[in-house]
Amino acid sequence: MKTLSLGAVVLCIAGTTGCMNASASAGDHHAMAIGGDMNRTLDQDDSLSLIGGNMDLGGRVGGDVSLVGGNIELDLDIGRDLSVAGGNLDVRGRIGEDASIAGGAIDWHADVGHDLELAGGDVTIDAEIGNDLEVASGELTIANDTVIRRNAEMAAGQIEMNGRIGGTLDAAAAFVQVRGTVDGFTVIEADPREGRRSWHASFDQDGNRSGSTNGLVEITGTLNEGADICARRVSVLRNARIFGELRVWADFEPNIADGASIGSMRYEARDGRDCDDILDDNRAR
């Protein structure tokens, strides 16, 4: 995946007439501007780099786009890669190839042709990802209409996974909810130490949440290739569908609600062992 790099870019100062294009490599023109707040509608075939304050950008860029700024709102059709380092981000439109993003709160609504990497605070993703997704965040929400064509890796304080993952899911958080569909194998770790906040709820006899959610994995969706789960508690709620084998390492036996469907299940008490160690020891299957 392309990472944000400004060292090879020829700088110029943005004035009222804009910034001159400079040749970054043979056949690839790259325009760059440095300024304050920016509100622009773009229509260009070349690549673009901007350094500034808050940004509100729309339109089309045929090449790569690299941005460093404050709060950034984008509604762009980008032919190749997008790299962003900023504050709070709201991204819409289409990315032709890869996207590498670092920010605060991130609302992501742009379809991505290849891979998407995000690092931020609270993150919401509502888009189609052509290949892989990697996310590190505080609270992470994968919306209902999201489609990740290949594999997803997620590390957060709290994860709510809706939508569909065409490949594997590897997720780690203090509280993980899987409400969507995972077509490949699933690995989930819910270690209370991962959380930045404390969530409170509990369980009734049917497996419904009503105590602490710290260290809880909650399945209401469909896992098509089985799963390995290490957590404090695991709850498989009504309408959940798990095909293949579910292997659970936890402090308590899993809560399996009436109406849930599981191909087969094995449970082993965690006995204070570290989830990373357990999952690493059992990852080859």
PyMOL commands that set and color helices and strands:
alter all, ss='L'
color gray80, all
select helices_A, chain A and resi 192-194+275-282
alter helices_A, ss='H'
color red, helices_A
select strands_A, chain A and resi 21-25+28-34+38-44+47-51+55-61+65-68+72-78+82-85+89-95+99-102+106-112+116-119+123-125+128-129+133-136+139-142+147-148+152-155+158-161+164-165+169-173+175-178+181-182+186-190+216-219+222-223+227-231+233-236+241-250+255-256+261-269
alter strands_A, ss='S'
color yellow, strands_A
deselect
rebuild
show_as cartoon
